Amino acid sequence: MLMIFELMRVVVKIRKLPLLIFTVIFLISSSFIIHWLEPETFPTPFIGFWYVMTTVTTTGYGDFVPETTVGKLFGLLLYFFGIGLIGIVIGNIVEGFGIYRKLKEEGKLKFKGYGHYVIIGWSNKAQHAMNEILAIDDDSRFVVIDLLPKTPHEHEKLFFIQGDPTDKEILEKANVLHAKAVLIFTKDNVMDPIAADGKSLIIVSSIESYAKEMKKEVYTLVEILKEKHVPTFEHANVDEFILADEALSDLMAKSAVHKGSGKLVMKLLSRKSGVDLWKINRHYKWKTYNDAFEDLKKIGANLISDRNDFNILTKLGEPIPLEAELYVICNKETYKKLKHKQ
């Protein structure tokens, strides 16, 4: 008996992979041994395996029971050694799940998905943007990069990576090369906008440098606090930037002159309005802007711009260029119809 307990103590010290291999070998060999000891009671190794598994897992159906003394002695060995061994294996599996969850919560794991959104710098603005994207795209997934000690938000579609976003290794862990877009936010209640924009510039420069090195294109969107920093960000090849102060000032100015326009813009920006701004592909049948305008109008979508050109109504008779990027306003159901039609 002491020998069995000493053996169990040695088994506990074995690493997980050797332990798993040893357990599999033990179960399979035990199946053949009981079949060899009592071929009439256990006519095949599979029946022996059934008996071994019901014994070591303490299920004990009792449909196959050893008849001889030797078989019963072997059964005792399974009781004392096999049950303990399976307990250790199950304990290691449970421990493994716990370690995985802890590492994921602390942002130590690598994200292996594709077509996700990378958010750099967690804040209330970042969370709001995530919620808006989820309302538009139900299948979207997110990777958050931040220096926080653990995940800032519990959500099944959010994956957290702890680290410096200027570090190439961290960008690789976030799989930014296969992301739909990278969104760079400043922290809430920033006291020094110059330092905040400088930090964002370093981050986006690191991303663009990494993408250039890997000969890939990464779509970057950056929140900028000071308008005078715009040329610097343009030089860094930022695809889009949002001027936080300017956007607020413009909205308030328009609301002051055209009362109620601010509410209109906010409704359009919010998913709660029922409609949204969508980018669509050009249909092969559309030769002119008027073709697209009339076709879209029939299904309840309003064509409003080609890229940043909102003068569509003044050029309906003009041909649509090959590089056109058309935007419409409609509800989500209409947009799904448009995607299916295209």
C-alpha positions as CSV (number, residue, x, y, z in Angstrom):
1,M,0.0,0.0,0.0
2,L,2.8,2.4,0.9
3,M,4.4,1.6,-2.5
4,I,1.2,2.7,-4.3
5,F,1.1,6.0,-2.4
6,E,4.8,6.6,-3.1
7,L,4.1,5.9,-6.8
8,M,1.2,8.4,-6.8
9,R,3.4,11.0,-5.2
10,V,5.9,10.6,-8.1
11,V,3.1,10.8,-10.7
12,V,1.9,14.1,-9.3
13,K,5.3,15.6,-10.0
14,I,5.3,14.5,-13.6
15,R,4.7,17.2,-16.1
16,K,1.3,17.4,-17.8
17,L,2.2,15.9,-21.2
18,P,4.1,12.9,-19.9
19,L,1.3,12.4,-17.3
20,L,-1.3,12.3,-20.1
21,I,0.7,9.9,-22.2
22,F,1.3,7.7,-19.1
23,T,-2.4,7.7,-18.3
24,V,-3.4,6.7,-21.9
25,I,-0.9,3.9,-21.9
26,F,-2.1,2.7,-18.5
27,L,-5.7,2.6,-19.5
28,I,-5.1,0.8,-22.8
29,S,-2.7,-1.7,-21.3
30,S,-5.1,-2.4,-18.4
31,S,-7.9,-3.1,-21.0
32,F,-5.7,-5.8,-22.6
33,I,-4.6,-7.2,-19.2
34,I,-8.1,-7.7,-17.9
35,H,-9.0,-9.2,-21.3
36,W,-6.0,-11.6,-21.0
37,L,-6.8,-12.5,-17.4
38,E,-10.5,-13.2,-18.0
39,P,-11.2,-13.7,-21.7
40,E,-14.6,-15.2,-21.0
41,T,-15.9,-12.3,-18.9
42,F,-14.1,-9.7,-21.0
43,P,-14.2,-11.2,-24.6
44,T,-12.6,-8.2,-26.3
45,P,-10.1,-5.5,-25.3
46,F,-12.9,-2.9,-25.9
47,I,-15.1,-4.6,-23.3
48,G,-12.0,-4.6,-21.1
49,F,-11.6,-0.8,-21.8
50,W,-15.2,-0.3,-20.9
51,Y,-14.7,-2.0,-17.5
52,V,-11.5,-0.1,-16.8
53,M,-13.1,3.3,-17.6
54,T,-16.2,2.6,-15.5
55,T,-13.9,1.6,-12.6
56,V,-11.4,4.4,-12.6
57,T,-14.1,7.0,-13.1
58,T,-16.1,5.5,-10.2
59,T,-19.1,5.0,-12.4
60,G,-19.4,1.3,-11.7
61,Y,-22.3,0.1,-13.8
62,G,-21.6,-3.5,-12.7
63,D,-22.5,-5.0,-16.1
64,F,-19.0,-6.5,-16.3
65,V,-17.4,-7.8,-13.1
66,P,-14.2,-10.0,-12.8
67,E,-14.9,-13.6,-11.6
68,T,-11.5,-14.9,-10.7
69,T,-9.3,-13.9,-7.8
70,V,-6.5,-12.6,-10.1
71,G,-9.1,-10.5,-11.9
72,K,-10.4,-9.1,-8.7
73,L,-6.9,-8.3,-7.4
74,F,-6.3,-6.4,-10.7
75,G,-9.6,-4.6,-10.1
76,L,-8.3,-3.5,-6.6
77,L,-5.2,-2.2,-8.4
78,L,-7.5,-0.1,-10.6
79,Y,-9.3,1.2,-7.6
80,F,-6.2,2.3,-5.7
81,F,-4.1,3.5,-8.5
82,G,-6.4,4.2,-11.5
83,I,-8.9,6.3,-9.6
84,G,-6.1,8.5,-8.2
85,L,-4.5,8.8,-11.6
86,I,-7.7,9.9,-13.3
87,G,-8.3,12.4,-10.5
88,I,-4.9,13.9,-11.0
89,V,-5.5,14.2,-14.8
90,I,-8.9,15.8,-14.3
91,G,-7.4,18.1,-11.8
92,N,-4.7,19.2,-14.2
93,I,-7.3,19.8,-16.9
94,V,-9.4,22.0,-14.6
95,E,-6.2,23.8,-13.5
96,G,-5.3,24.3,-17.2
97,F,-8.7,25.9,-17.9
98,G,-8.1,28.2,-14.9
99,I,-4.6,29.2,-16.0
100,Y,-5.9,29.9,-19.5
101,R,-8.7,32.1,-18.2
102,K,-6.2,33.9,-15.9
103,L,-3.8,34.5,-18.8
104,K,-6.6,35.7,-21.1
105,E,-7.9,38.1,-18.4
106,E,-4.3,39.5,-17.9
107,G,-3.8,39.9,-21.7
108,K,-1.0,37.4,-22.0
109,L,-2.3,35.3,-24.9
110,K,-2.1,35.8,-28.7
111,F,-5.2,36.6,-30.7
112,K,-5.4,34.2,-33.7
113,G,-8.6,35.5,-35.5
114,Y,-9.0,37.6,-38.6
115,G,-11.2,40.5,-39.7
116,H,-11.4,42.0,-36.2
117,Y,-11.1,45.6,-34.9
118,V,-8.1,46.6,-32.8
119,I,-8.7,49.2,-30.2
120,I,-5.7,50.9,-28.7
121,G,-6.2,52.8,-25.5
122,W,-9.3,51.9,-23.5
123,S,-11.7,54.7,-22.5
124,N,-15.4,55.5,-22.3
125,K,-15.1,56.7,-25.9
126,A,-13.6,53.4,-27.0
127,Q,-16.3,51.4,-25.3
128,H,-19.0,53.5,-26.9
129,A,-17.3,53.0,-30.3
130,M,-17.3,49.2,-29.7
131,N,-21.0,49.2,-28.8
132,E,-21.8,51.2,-32.0
133,I,-19.8,48.8,-34.2
134,L,-21.5,45.8,-32.6
135,A,-24.9,47.4,-33.4
136,I,-23.8,47.7,-37.0
137,D,-21.9,44.4,-37.4
138,D,-23.2,41.6,-35.2
139,D,-20.3,39.3,-36.1
140,S,-17.5,41.9,-35.2
141,R,-14.8,41.0,-32.8
142,F,-12.4,43.3,-30.9
143,V,-8.9,43.2,-29.6
144,V,-8.0,45.8,-27.0
145,I,-4.3,46.8,-26.4
146,D,-3.6,48.6,-23.2
147,L,-1.2,48.7,-20.2
148,L,-4.0,47.9,-17.8
149,P,-3.3,44.9,-15.4
150,K,-6.4,43.0,-16.6
151,T,-9.2,43.2,-19.2
152,P,-11.1,46.5,-18.9
153,H,-14.4,45.1,-20.1
154,E,-15.9,41.6,-19.9
155,H,-17.5,40.8,-23.2
156,E,-17.6,37.5,-25.2
157,K,-16.3,39.3,-28.4
158,L,-13.5,41.3,-26.7
159,F,-10.0,39.9,-26.4
160,F,-7.5,41.8,-24.2
161,I,-3.7,42.1,-24.8
162,Q,-1.6,43.8,-22.2
163,G,1.4,45.7,-23.5
164,D,2.9,48.6,-25.3
165,P,1.2,49.2,-28.7
166,T,4.5,50.5,-30.1
167,D,6.1,47.1,-29.5
168,K,6.2,44.9,-32.6
169,E,5.6,41.8,-30.6
170,I,2.4,43.2,-29.1
171,L,1.2,44.2,-32.6
172,E,1.8,40.7,-33.7
173,K,-0.1,39.3,-30.8
174,A,-3.0,41.5,-31.7
175,N,-2.7,40.3,-35.4
176,V,-3.1,43.9,-36.6
177,L,-2.1,42.9,-40.1
178,H,-5.3,41.0,-40.6
179,A,-7.6,43.5,-38.8
180,K,-10.4,45.4,-40.5
181,A,-9.2,48.6,-38.8
182,V,-7.1,49.9,-35.9
183,L,-8.7,52.6,-33.8
184,I,-6.4,54.7,-31.6
185,F,-8.1,56.6,-28.7
186,T,-6.8,59.1,-26.2
187,K,-7.5,58.5,-22.5
188,D,-10.5,60.1,-20.8
189,N,-10.0,63.6,-19.2
190,V,-6.6,64.3,-20.8
191,M,-4.8,67.2,-19.2
192,D,-2.1,67.6,-21.8
193,P,-3.4,67.4,-25.4
194,I,0.1,67.9,-26.9
195,A,1.5,64.8,-25.0
196,A,-1.7,62.8,-25.9
197,D,-1.4,63.6,-29.6
198,G,2.3,62.9,-29.5
199,K,1.7,59.5,-27.9
200,S,-0.9,58.7,-30.6
201,L,1.5,59.7,-33.3
202,I,4.2,57.4,-32.0
203,I,1.7,54.5,-31.9
204,V,0.4,55.0,-35.4
205,S,3.9,55.5,-36.8
206,S,4.9,52.1,-35.2
207,I,1.9,50.4,-36.8
208,E,2.5,51.9,-40.2
209,S,6.2,51.0,-40.0
210,Y,5.4,47.4,-39.0
211,A,2.8,47.2,-41.9
212,K,5.3,48.5,-44.4
213,E,8.0,46.1,-43.2
214,M,5.5,43.2,-43.7
215,K,4.3,44.6,-47.0
216,K,0.7,44.9,-45.8
217,E,-1.8,47.7,-45.5
218,V,-3.4,48.5,-42.1
219,Y,-6.4,50.9,-42.0
220,T,-5.8,53.3,-39.1
221,L,-8.2,55.8,-37.4
222,V,-6.9,58.2,-34.8
223,E,-8.5,60.6,-32.4
224,I,-6.6,63.9,-32.5
225,L,-7.1,66.6,-29.9
226,K,-5.4,69.6,-31.6
227,E,-6.1,70.7,-35.2
228,K,-2.5,72.0,-35.7
229,H,-1.3,68.4,-35.4
230,V,-3.2,67.3,-38.4
231,P,-0.4,67.7,-41.0
232,T,1.9,65.6,-38.8
233,F,-0.6,62.8,-38.7
234,E,-1.2,63.1,-42.5
235,H,2.6,62.7,-43.0
236,A,2.4,59.5,-40.9
237,N,-0.1,58.0,-43.5
238,V,-3.1,57.9,-41.1
239,D,-6.1,56.8,-43.1
240,E,-8.7,58.8,-41.1
241,F,-8.6,61.0,-38.0
242,I,-11.2,62.5,-35.8
243,L,-10.7,66.0,-34.4
244,A,-12.3,65.8,-31.0
245,D,-12.4,69.5,-30.2
246,E,-13.3,70.5,-33.8
247,A,-16.2,68.0,-34.1
248,L,-17.7,69.3,-30.9
249,S,-17.2,73.0,-31.9
250,D,-18.7,72.4,-35.4
251,L,-21.7,70.6,-34.0
252,M,-22.4,73.4,-31.5
253,A,-22.0,76.1,-34.1
254,K,-24.4,74.4,-36.5
255,S,-26.9,73.9,-33.7
256,A,-26.7,77.6,-32.8
257,V,-27.3,78.8,-36.3
258,H,-29.7,76.1,-37.4
259,K,-31.5,75.1,-34.3
260,G,-32.2,71.4,-34.0
261,S,-29.4,70.4,-36.5
262,G,-27.3,69.1,-33.7
263,K,-30.0,66.6,-32.6
264,L,-30.3,65.6,-36.3
265,V,-26.5,64.8,-36.5
266,M,-26.4,63.0,-33.2
267,K,-29.4,60.9,-34.2
268,L,-27.6,59.9,-37.4
269,L,-24.5,59.0,-35.5
270,S,-26.4,57.0,-33.0
271,R,-27.6,53.4,-33.6
272,K,-30.8,54.3,-31.7
273,S,-32.2,56.3,-34.6
274,G,-32.9,53.1,-36.7
275,V,-30.9,54.4,-39.7
276,D,-27.2,54.6,-40.3
277,L,-24.5,55.7,-42.8
278,W,-23.3,52.7,-45.0
279,K,-20.6,52.3,-47.6
280,I,-21.8,50.3,-50.6
281,N,-20.2,48.8,-53.7
282,R,-21.0,50.2,-57.2
283,H,-23.5,47.9,-59.0
284,Y,-22.4,47.0,-62.6
285,K,-25.7,48.3,-64.0
286,W,-25.1,51.8,-62.6
287,K,-23.6,54.0,-65.3
288,T,-24.5,57.4,-63.9
289,Y,-25.1,58.8,-60.4
290,N,-28.8,59.0,-61.4
291,D,-28.9,55.3,-62.1
292,A,-27.7,54.6,-58.6
293,F,-29.9,57.3,-57.0
294,E,-33.1,56.0,-58.6
295,D,-32.3,52.3,-58.0
296,L,-31.4,52.9,-54.3
297,K,-34.5,55.1,-53.8
298,K,-36.8,52.2,-54.8
299,I,-35.6,50.1,-51.9
300,G,-35.5,52.9,-49.3
301,A,-31.9,54.0,-49.4
302,N,-30.7,57.6,-49.9
303,L,-27.5,58.1,-51.9
304,I,-25.7,61.0,-50.2
305,S,-22.1,61.1,-51.3
306,D,-19.2,59.7,-53.4
307,R,-16.3,59.7,-50.9
308,N,-16.4,63.2,-49.3
309,D,-18.3,64.7,-52.2
310,F,-21.9,65.5,-51.1
311,N,-22.9,67.2,-54.4
312,I,-24.5,64.1,-55.9
313,L,-27.8,65.9,-56.7
314,T,-25.9,68.4,-58.9
315,K,-24.2,65.7,-61.0
316,L,-26.8,63.0,-61.4
317,G,-26.2,62.9,-65.2
318,E,-22.5,62.3,-64.8
319,P,-20.9,58.9,-65.1
320,I,-19.8,57.1,-61.9
321,P,-16.0,56.8,-61.9
322,L,-14.4,53.4,-61.3
323,E,-12.8,54.6,-58.1
324,A,-16.1,55.8,-56.6
325,E,-16.9,55.0,-53.0
326,L,-20.7,55.5,-52.5
327,Y,-22.4,56.2,-49.2
328,V,-26.1,55.8,-48.4
329,I,-28.4,56.4,-45.4
330,C,-30.8,53.6,-44.7
331,N,-31.7,51.1,-42.0
332,K,-29.9,47.9,-41.3
333,E,-32.4,45.7,-43.1
334,T,-32.2,47.7,-46.3
335,Y,-28.4,47.6,-46.1
336,K,-28.5,43.8,-45.9
337,K,-30.7,43.7,-49.0
338,L,-28.2,45.9,-50.8
339,K,-25.3,43.6,-49.9
340,H,-27.3,40.6,-51.0
341,K,-28.2,42.3,-54.3
342,Q,-24.6,43.3,-55.0
